[in-house]
Amino acid sequence: MDILSHGLWGGIAFGRANRRSFSLAFSFGILPDLVPFGPFYVAVLLGLAQRPHFGHEPPDPSLFPDYVHRAYSVTHSLVVFLLAFALLWMVFRKPIWESVAWGLHILFDIFTHSFRFFPTPFLWPISDFKVNGWHWGRSEIFIPNVVLLVLLYVWFLYRRRRVRKGPTEAFFRR
């Protein structure tokens, strides 16, 4: 799935309490892709690396440096996520529910990444098992994803606006 969708899913699923909660959930939602691919794309912007071409088909994964693949394995592991969630819980003495957006990112990627482009190593380092999912760029995946996100955000913003007005004012404005 694309990085923006991951952030938006994280935000709507775990960040509805307030803006800070949304920002945190959005950030955790993009974290698994930002960590491995962020430094690479900074190198591309600085002219230190060549940008792979993304078209209808994903680019050849061998065009990405080895550190991207290693970091991807770490950030897309449910094992690592669960350890990080537990560590955050111990440090803050309460669960940080917005961080579950990271786990949601991994769950989406298990089924929206094929063996052709960064299959999700969700059991790393315990197992190298991966699922041959559907490429997220396919219209059968991408369009319903965008439509569902738009519908969820419209519904959420409508409900939030209605709750802020209060039941009496909302009743008389009909």
C-alpha positions in Angstrom: 0.0 0.0 0.0 1.2 3.5 -0.6 2.7 5.4 2.3 0.0 8.1 2.4 -2.8 5.5 2.7 -0.9 3.8 5.5 -0.8 7.1 7.4 -4.5 7.9 6.7 -5.6 4.4 7.8 -3.5 4.7 11.0 -5.1 8.1 11.7 -8.7 7.0 11.2 -8.3 3.8 13.0 -6.2 4.9 16.0 -6.0 8.7 16.0 -9.6 10.0 16.3 -9.3 11.4 19.8 -7.7 14.8 18.9 -5.1 16.3 16.5 -2.1 15.1 18.6 -3.5 11.6 18.6 -4.1 11.7 14.8 -0.6 13.0 14.1 0.9 10.3 16.3 -1.2 7.5 14.7 -0.4 8.9 11.2 3.3 9.0 12.0 3.2 5.4 13.3 1.3 4.4 10.2 4.0 5.7 7.8 7.0 4.7 10.0 7.5 1.2 8.6 8.0 2.7 5.1 9.7 6.0 6.1 12.5 4.2 8.0 13.8 2.0 5.1 12.8 4.2 2.1 13.3 7.7 3.6 17.1 7.8 3.6 17.2 6.2 0.1 14.9 8.9 -1.4 17.0 11.6 0.4 20.0 10.1 -1.4 18.0 10.3 -4.7 17.2 14.0 -4.1 20.8 14.7 -3.4 21.8 12.9 -6.6 23.6 10.1 -4.8 21.3 7.4 -5.9 19.1 6.7 -9.0 15.3 6.8 -8.6 13.7 3.5 -9.6 10.9 4.0 -12.2 7.4 3.2 -10.8 4.9 2.4 -13.6 2.1 0.0 -13.8 4.4 -2.6 -12.5 6.7 -2.2 -9.5 10.4 -1.6 -10.1 13.0 -4.3 -9.7 13.8 -4.6 -6.0 17.5 -5.1 -6.8 17.6 -1.4 -7.7 17.3 -0.6 -3.9 20.4 -0.8 -1.7 20.8 -3.6 0.7 20.2 -1.4 3.7 16.7 -0.7 2.4 15.9 -4.4 2.4 17.4 -5.0 5.9 15.5 -2.0 7.4 12.3 -3.1 5.6 12.6 -6.5 7.3 12.9 -4.9 10.7 10.1 -2.4 10.3 7.7 -4.8 8.6 8.0 -7.5 11.3 5.1 -8.1 13.7 7.6 -9.5 16.1 9.5 -6.2 16.2 6.3 -4.2 16.3 5.0 -6.2 19.4 8.4 -5.8 21.1 8.3 -2.0 20.4 4.6 -1.8 21.6 5.6 -3.6 24.9 8.6 -1.3 25.3 6.5 1.8 24.8 3.9 0.5 27.3 6.7 -0.1 29.9 8.3 3.3 29.3 5.0 5.3 29.4 3.3 3.0 31.9 0.2 2.8 29.6 -0.4 1.4 26.1 0.2 3.9 23.3 -2.7 2.9 21.2 -1.7 5.2 18.3 1.4 3.0 17.8 -0.9 0.1 16.7 -1.1 2.0 13.4 2.4 0.4 12.8 0.9 -3.1 13.2 -2.0 -2.2 10.9 0.5 -1.1 8.3 2.2 -4.5 8.5 -1.2 -6.3 8.3 -2.2 -4.4 5.1 1.2 -5.0 3.5 1.1 -8.7 4.1 -1.7 -8.9 1.5 -0.8 -5.9 -0.7 2.8 -6.8 -1.6 3.7 -9.6 -4.0 6.8 -11.7 -4.2 7.9 -9.3 -7.1 8.3 -6.2 -4.9 9.1 -6.3 -1.1 7.0 -9.1 0.2 6.3 -8.5 3.8 8.6 -10.5 6.2 6.0 -10.2 9.1 7.5 -13.0 11.1 11.1 -11.8 10.9 13.5 -12.8 12.6 11.6 -16.0 13.6 10.7 -17.1 10.1 11.3 -15.9 6.5 7.7 -16.9 5.6 6.0 -14.3 3.3 2.6 -14.2 1.5 2.4 -13.6 -2.2 -0.2 -10.8 -2.1 -1.6 -8.5 -4.7 0.3 -5.4 -5.8 -1.2 -2.4 -4.1 -0.9 -0.3 -7.3 -3.4 -2.6 -9.1 -6.7 -0.7 -9.7 -8.6 -3.5 -8.0 -6.8 -2.7 -4.8 -5.9 1.0 -5.1 -9.3 2.4 -6.2 -11.3 0.7 -3.4 -8.6 1.7 -0.9 -9.0 5.4 -1.9 -12.8 5.3 -2.0 -13.0 3.6 1.4 -10.6 6.2 2.9 -12.6 9.1 1.5 -15.9 7.6 2.8 -14.5 7.0 6.2 -13.0 10.5 6.5 -16.2 12.2 5.3 -18.2 10.1 7.8 -15.8 10.9 10.6 -15.6 14.6 9.9 -19.4 14.8 9.5 -20.0 13.1 12.9 -17.3 15.2 14.6 -18.9 18.4 13.3 -22.3 17.3 14.3 -21.2 16.4 17.9 -19.5 19.8 18.3 -22.7 21.6 17.4 -24.6 19.7 20.1 -27.8 17.7 19.8 -30.1 20.7 20.3 -28.5 22.9 17.6 -28.2 20.0 15.2 -31.9 19.2 15.7 -33.0 22.7 14.9 -30.7 23.1 11.8 -32.5 20.3 9.9 
